[in-house]
Amino acid sequence: MSEGQQEFDTPALRTMSRRLDDGARTARDAMGGAPTAPDAGFSTAAVAQALSAILEKTSQLANDLEDVSGKIRATSGAYDDVENTNEGAMKRRGEKPLAERAGGVH
């Protein structure tokens, strides 16, 4: 690959988006099965606070995973557009498009 040249594997981007969505779903499912704060004597308040913090961070993680997944989905089509535009320009210049070169897209 030439310096400054970038190649994108849109099927891999879609797979990554699905995996991020799966991770978010798993995190949310885990939150649904979270235990209530147990009676821990003098430590009950601290345990409840710790469980609450874990649930809050898990929720934020799920939100972040969904956010990144959405950004990947929103831009993966743009990568295809850029590749198609570049491919057309390369063909007009008589160059072989990236996907047709030895080794294909990496």
N, C-alpha and C positions, 0 to 999 in steps of 0.2 A: 504494500500500500504506500502511495506517495505521501510525503510530508504534507500535513494539512488536509489530506483526503480522509473522509470518514465513510464507513459503510454501516448500514443498519440492517439487522435481521428482524423484520417486522413480525414473523411468526414467534420468534423468541421473545419479543416485547409483549406480544399478546399472552404468551405463556407466563411471563413474569407478572403481568397484570392479574391473571387468574390466580396465581399463587399468592399474591398479596391480598386479594379479596378473600381467598380461603383462610389465610392467616388472621384477617380481621374477623371473619365469621367464627373461627375457632376461639379467638380471644373473647368475643362477645358471649359465646356459648359457655365458656369457662366462668365468666362473670355471673351467669344465670345460676350456676351451681355453687356459687361461693357460700361458705358457711356463715351463719350469724355469729356474732361475737360470743365466745363461750364465757362461762363464769370462771374467771381466773383469779378470784380473790382480789387482792389489792392491785393486781395487774390488769384487771378487766378493762379499765379505761384505756390503758396503753395498747392492749391487744386489739380492742375495737378500733383505735386510731390507726394502728398498723394495717389492719384489714381494709379499712376505708382508704388508706393511701394506696394499697395494692390495687384495689378496684378502680380508683381514680387513674392510676398510671396505666392499667390495662385498657381502660376506656380510651385514654389518650393514644395509646399504641394502636388500637383498632382504628381510631379516627385518622391517624397518620398513615397507616397502611392503605386505607381507603382513598386518602388524598393522593398519595403517590400513584396508586393504581389508576385513579381517574386521570391523572396527568399523563401517564403512559398511554392510556386509551385515546386521550384527546390529541396527542402528538403523533401517535404511530401512523395515522393516515397522512400526516404532513411529511413524514419520512418517505412514504411511498410516492407522494407528489414530487418531492425533491429528487428522488431517484429517477422517476419517469422524466422529469424535466432535464436532468443531467444526461440521462441516457439518450434522449432526443438530440441534445446539443452535441454529444460525442459522436453520434451517428452522422450528423450533418458535417462534422469535421473529418469524417472518415476513420474515427477511432473505434476500437472495439469496446462496447459497454462492459462495465465491471463484472456483471453476472456472467458474461461470456468469456472472460479471461480465464486462463489456467488457474484452477483452484477455486474459482467462483467467489462468492461473498463469504467473508469470515466474520 
